[in-house]
Amino acid sequence: PPAAPAKCSPPLPAQEACAMIRCFVAFHAALMHLSVLAVAGPHGAAPTVPAAATDCDGATECDGAHSLLQLHVEGARDRVSCAPLVAVLEHEPLLGKSANETIQLNLDAYCSLAKEASRRGAKLLVTSEYGITGYNPAADRATYMKLSVDLPPTVENPDLNRWVPCQSGSAAAPEPLRRLSCMAKENKIAIVASLVDRTDCRDHPDWPACQPSRDGFLLFNTNVVLDSDGAYLARYHKVNLWGESWMDASTSRQLVTFTPKEIGVKFGLFTCADVIYSWPALHLVEQGVRHFAMPLAWSNEMAQMQPLGWVQSRSRVANATLLASNQWSRGIMSGSGIFSQ
């Protein structure tokens, strides 16, 4: 792939990375129908593409044998345009020796991947749950406290009031949020990412959720959305936790949506196990939302709990399009895609 910008760290040799990417790219037709067009295999493996698909520029895969992560993107010609609009990323988080190193390693990987996705024409990149912090079901609360950041709420009416963390000081926005904002802005691509949001209950004594707090803090599994100009569009705290004893379930009953300016379509936002509950997924559908971004870290070892089956069924039942980005972990987690009905 093209050389990464200065803010991205140099790629590591593939043998040190032990990572795998799957990227699915779809096209914007007149009715915004999205479908899976390509699946990339592990380092060097040829992508699987439907027989009718041909890449607009003739490329079949990027030359990334020595890259930290590979991104393969294929496309099919469409009656409207030849530019893919959305991509989902299947990523194995990299683990550092400290919480900060883990976060920086994965942000470095995202930096290169966002650049490549944008180069291939994508206008929105959805990344996986715990993709920046890593997911460890055996971890304790102290581990994720170290991985957490204090995320500010979005501004009122973010579609009109464009607050860009990339242009703000450290007091206004934590570093991971600023890096994601700069990443989106520099590559002109909207990004959905997963972080751990930390709230100090001393600053919010009136919050009902703070009354039973176990340590004076709340930790939320959180999705953030940065638009292609770096603007902070959305923040969603996961409601339906699944095997996340270190987290606090959100008690908010506010439905979260966002509209990337380069796409102009409203997306609903939820996380992983939320898809099997009525709130917020079905309530968003009842509000007329028909496109969704869904980060997940969903293990697939149980036959009846395969993530793709659940995502596909939700798409069909709700007559909706879901952009599902799962983590990759050999034999444990996989399954991402763009599902339309």
QUIHU-V952273 format. One record per residue. SS is DSSP state (h for helix, s for strand, l for the rest). PSI is psi in whole degrees, 0 to 359 (none if undefined). BURIAL is + if it has 9 or more other ideal C-beta (glycine too) atoms within 8 Angstrom, else -. Layout:
ss->[SS	SS]
psi->[PSI	PSI]
burial->[BURIAL	BURIAL]
//
This chain:
ss->[l	l	l	l	l	l	l	l	l	l	l	l	l	h	h	h	h	l	l	l	l	s	s	s	s	s	s	l	l	l	l	l	l	l	l	l	l	s	s	l	l	l	l	l	l	l	l	s	s	l	l	l	l	l	l	l	l	l	l	l	l	l	l	l	l	l	l	l	l	l	l	l	l	l	l	l	l	l	l	l	l	l	l	s	s	s	s	s	s	s	s	l	l	l	l	l	l	l	h	h	h	h	h	h	h	h	h	h	h	h	h	h	h	h	h	h	h	h	h	l	l	l	l	s	s	s	l	l	l	l	l	l	l	l	l	l	l	l	l	l	h	h	h	h	h	h	h	l	s	l	l	l	l	l	l	l	l	l	l	l	l	l	l	s	h	h	h	l	l	l	l	l	l	l	h	h	h	h	h	h	h	h	h	h	h	h	h	l	l	s	s	s	s	s	s	s	s	s	s	s	h	h	h	l	l	l	l	h	h	h	h	l	l	l	l	l	s	s	s	s	s	s	s	s	s	s	l	l	l	l	s	s	s	s	s	s	s	l	l	l	l	l	l	l	l	l	l	l	l	l	l	l	l	l	l	l	s	s	s	l	l	l	l	l	l	s	s	s	s	s	s	h	h	h	h	h	l	h	h	h	h	h	h	h	h	h	l	l	l	l	s	s	s	s	s	s	l	l	s	l	l	l	h	h	h	l	h	h	h	h	h	h	h	h	h	h	h	h	l	l	s	s	s	s	s	s	s	l	s	l	l	l	s	l	l	l	s	s	s	s	l]
psi->[164	155	139	152	168	329	349	138	154	142	147	158	148	324	341	343	317	49	158	142	139	132	126	129	140	165	155	104	180	325	17	39	127	143	159	130	339	150	126	143	187	177	117	347	145	139	152	125	139	150	327	354	133	140	141	326	9	356	146	331	159	152	92	34	334	19	161	313	152	147	113	131	126	159	164	140	146	156	340	310	176	22	116	144	321	151	146	148	128	114	136	112	143	140	126	185	347	167	315	321	320	312	315	322	316	327	323	317	315	324	312	321	321	321	315	318	319	320	326	359	357	142	350	131	120	127	170	160	137	23	337	325	343	153	123	102	344	358	164	178	324	323	312	341	320	332	356	161	158	99	130	155	161	157	159	133	64	341	333	320	94	100	123	102	331	334	9	162	171	335	332	332	135	158	315	322	320	320	319	320	313	321	313	317	314	328	359	49	134	144	131	124	162	129	171	118	130	128	127	116	342	336	347	60	341	355	126	324	339	340	314	13	135	340	15	3	162	134	123	134	117	135	138	152	126	129	175	348	10	357	142	105	323	152	125	128	125	135	313	92	155	101	33	68	340	348	164	133	136	139	5	144	43	122	136	127	165	155	102	132	335	349	320	23	138	129	139	156	125	178	128	249	345	333	339	3	161	327	129	353	305	329	326	319	318	335	4	5	133	6	137	144	130	93	143	154	81	117	149	24	341	128	321	357	28	128	321	325	316	317	316	318	320	320	316	315	319	357	50	163	126	130	103	120	106	158	163	127	117	123	359	309	137	171	95	161	180	116	127	105	none]
burial->[+	-	-	+	-	-	-	+	-	-	+	-	-	+	-	-	+	-	+	+	+	+	+	+	+	+	+	+	+	-	-	+	-	+	-	+	+	+	+	+	+	-	-	-	-	-	+	-	+	-	-	-	+	-	+	+	-	-	-	-	+	+	-	+	-	-	+	+	+	+	+	+	+	+	+	+	-	+	-	-	-	-	-	+	+	+	+	+	+	+	+	+	+	+	-	+	-	-	+	-	+	+	+	+	+	+	+	+	+	+	+	+	+	+	+	+	+	+	-	+	+	+	+	+	+	+	+	+	+	+	+	+	+	+	+	-	-	-	-	-	+	-	+	+	+	-	+	+	+	+	+	-	-	+	-	-	-	+	-	-	-	-	+	+	+	+	-	+	-	-	-	-	+	+	-	+	+	+	+	+	+	+	+	+	+	+	+	+	+	+	+	+	+	+	+	+	+	+	+	+	+	-	-	+	-	-	+	-	+	+	-	-	+	-	-	-	+	+	+	+	+	+	+	+	+	+	+	+	+	+	+	+	+	+	+	+	+	+	+	+	+	-	-	-	-	+	+	-	-	+	-	-	-	-	-	+	+	+	+	+	+	+	+	-	-	-	+	+	+	+	+	+	+	+	+	-	+	-	+	+	+	+	+	+	+	-	-	-	+	-	+	+	+	+	+	+	+	+	-	+	-	-	-	-	+	+	+	+	-	+	+	+	-	+	+	-	-	+	-	+	+	+	+	+	+	+	+	+	-	-	-	-	+	+	+	+	+	+	+	-	-]
//
